């Protein structure tokens, strides 16, 4: 019996040991507000800590919560393995969530943001959930429209550790000039999230009343309410009407850390109505939405203006598109064309280089650079660009580049 018992224990240990060995070793990094754990090592934990601390600083530059209210570090746990990520979440929740999930509890020390590091969903879900973690650290039960609206608003806020220290692109002052990079604080780059714009505009008269959105108390927010929450945040923050932005910031001051979500929502709603009527608010809100255009709409409008030789309008519209999606090549390329037609050849070259950096067709850009350099009198540079275009896409450009090169020599 002893012998068989020994064999049984040995087999059991052998079967269990791979799972024990496979448990990832977590490395911890403590920052000012966050305690970050990562299974990818100290470098990844430090980078994630840097990003979260930077995001916190940006968020609080808007909300102005009292930072000494953070008495327990905001916990963050990052896994590279989907299996480990899912297993950890399922220990605490009924189902897993792709990319990232914030787990909220009444006890602050139990609250935790869990991230599937390197997953396709991380880029979309991590910024969303990181904002919710920040907000609920101060206001455990905020109005649903503020929670979801700002989470969507900031879901396109990206972090680059080597990025310049700059400012978000949510105001006209942040509009990049002559192809320069947009500026955001401490490595953060903001591109406005208009993913919900078309959906919200298409709701038209079928949209729920603004009052119902202000007072909604939904944990798993339905899609249409998510979109409308984002639209309200965008309106209050970006409509360029100072009194609405002031009302919004005053609402933050009225939020209570001990109140329920419905109670906080009611206080905020009543404060809004103390400064405007629901009818006036709805009229201004609808007018604002009418003026907002998607990235595709702006590109089409800019191209039409360019086709009509209205370079001033084309430039203004393409700059709006650039503010929305700085890392898309199209506005850079078309602003290059506009600058070329304005005989601003150095500026055109800067835009063409940016377009290439963000994924434009190399042959197309090389051809444009060649024509631009030739017009600027830089013939040898023009020939090099044109030869490059002809080599990359001979079927499209070889014949015309050869003709241009012959004239330049």
Order of alpha helices (4+ residues) and beta strands (2+ residues): alpha-beta-beta-alpha-beta-alpha-beta-beta-alpha-alpha-beta-beta-alpha-alpha-alpha-alpha-alpha-alpha-alpha-alpha-alpha-alpha-alpha-alpha-alpha
